[in-house]
Amino acid sequence: MSRQSTERVVEVVLPGVVEPDGLVLRHRDRPVPARGQALVRVEASGVSFAEQQMRRAKYYDQPAFPFVPGYDLVGTVAEVGPDVDATLVGRRCAALTKVGGWASHALVDAADLVPVPDGVDPADAETFVVNGLTAWQMLHGIAEVCPGQTVLVHGANGGVGSTLVQLARLAGARVIGTASPRHHDAVRDLGATPVDYRSPDLAAEVRALAPNGVDAVFDHVGGPGIVDSYRLLAPRGTLVAYGTASTRDQRGSSRLPVLKLFARLLWWNALPNGRTTRFFNIWAGRRNAARFRARLTRDLGAVFALLADGSLRPQVAARVPLERVADAVRLAESGTVTGKVVLVAS
Ligand SMILES: NC(=O)c1ccc[n+]([C@@H]2O[C@H](COP(=O)([O-])OP(=O)(O)OC[C@H]3O[C@@H](n4cnc5c(N)ncnc54)[C@H](OP(=O)(O)O)[C@@H]3O)[C@@H](O)[C@H]2O)c1
């Protein structure tokens, strides 16, 4: 059921390669949902590492500038277009958007909405949308982590990393987590043994904790350090690579570091030593939209259920009003936070 409104909405525009202060607040008429769409009043949207890369034009397949960033959102359906179940209006839902979430309102395909359990705070839920899906699918869909195994999580204080630590602990695994020393107490509090990721003896420190190697490594860092991640694997271990964070500030192509990583993983997989390497891409399989959505709904539903029953602790680093987006980006990039900086409706 469509409802006309003259209300103005606000969105954050990334105009090009800019410092956080270069983000632009744009006001426009409230959009009207087309067939199959819902207009969501956004209550929370996250600042992910992807936006750090996008504002440097370093994200693998970002759209052309200018665009509205925002990889995921949680909000309440304000209006729906033709052919959409009208009872969705008023429901709190989450969506994985890649772009568009940093706004007071966002148009989303209604089929992409995942219900948020009643009583769950929108910012809390937001911390588990892209982070929860990524962590869940890598842990259970690829590495198939089992009770009694030991896993290594890089960036264990980050959005994905802190979620991986919690989900791996819930799966019964022992977790070693790399992080800066300032985050070690927080990593310990999540149930992992912290190791300094800048230590020149990182590999030796991990080996001292896991002399037979680790059953899985989750590596978003890429670059030369990926070699240690591979070498730390136990004989039948799995390396899940899912990013190239170490190349964020390097000049040049946004694609080359990822392509180099693919080549290395392919080479390792050809070696007959029982180890497996995989690159995780949250958008893989998107061409089969029905199957992709079914998997996303199932996996995010599983994560939200753990949040609702208290098994997962949301790591909200800060709640920052949308209008103060530059502060939010600076904070997310400061290296001082545990968990996720969340933009909230003012
Ligand atoms: N492939 C996929 O489908 C997919 C999906 C989602 C996310 N990702 C990737 O997942 C990663 C984490 O995303 P996020 O949103 O969780 O980020 P985040 O919250 O900003 O956390 C980033 C983490 O990485 C650490 N870090 C930053 N630069 C590093 C470096 N050069 N070497 C080692 N560690 C470094 C940070 O440590 P400090 O706090 O000490 O700086 C922090 O622990 C990103 O690389 C992102 O691209 C991939």
The ligand as a Gaussian input file, in Angstrom:
#p B3LYP/6-31G(d) Opt

LIG

0 1
 N       34.910000     -10.715000       2.174000
 C       33.758000     -10.308000       2.685000
 O       32.675000     -10.646000       2.203000
 C       33.790000      -9.385000       3.855000
 C       32.613000      -9.054000       4.538000
 C       32.704000      -8.219000       5.643000
 C       33.929000      -7.713000       6.035000
 N       35.038000      -8.040000       5.321000
 C       36.367000      -7.567000       5.736000
 O       36.490000      -7.806000       7.098000
 C       37.464000      -6.950000       7.642000
 C       36.981000      -6.393000       8.954000
 O       35.884000      -5.547000       8.725000
 P       35.214000      -4.776000       9.961000
 O       34.124000      -3.950000       9.407000
 O       34.975000      -5.746000      11.051000
 O       36.431000      -3.807000      10.362000
 P       36.735000      -3.048000      11.710000
 O       35.627000      -3.174000      12.675000
 O       37.215000      -1.707000      11.302000
 O       37.949000      -3.893000      12.306000
 C       39.151000      -3.971000      11.610000
 C       40.110000      -4.797000      12.447000
 O       41.284000      -4.986000      11.676000
 C       42.405000      -4.525000      12.397000
 N       43.324000      -3.959000      11.414000
 C       43.198000      -2.820000      10.710000
 N       44.241000      -2.656000       9.884000
 C       45.019000      -3.729000      10.078000
 C       46.265000      -4.154000       9.540000
 N       46.910000      -3.425000       8.627000
 N       46.778000      -5.319000       9.960000
 C       46.141000      -6.059000      10.890000
 N       44.970000      -5.714000      11.444000
 C       44.434000      -4.566000      11.030000
 C       41.879000      -3.498000      13.360000
 O       42.742000      -3.390000      14.454000
 P       42.931000      -1.985000      15.247000
 O       41.650000      -1.708000      15.943000
 O       44.057000      -2.240000      16.170000
 O       43.248000      -0.957000      14.160000
 C       40.539000      -4.131000      13.735000
 O       40.721000      -5.145000      14.689000
 C       37.757000      -5.886000       6.568000
 O       38.965000      -6.174000       5.954000
 C       36.595000      -6.068000       5.609000
 O       36.936000      -5.690000       4.308000
 C       34.997000      -8.862000       4.261000

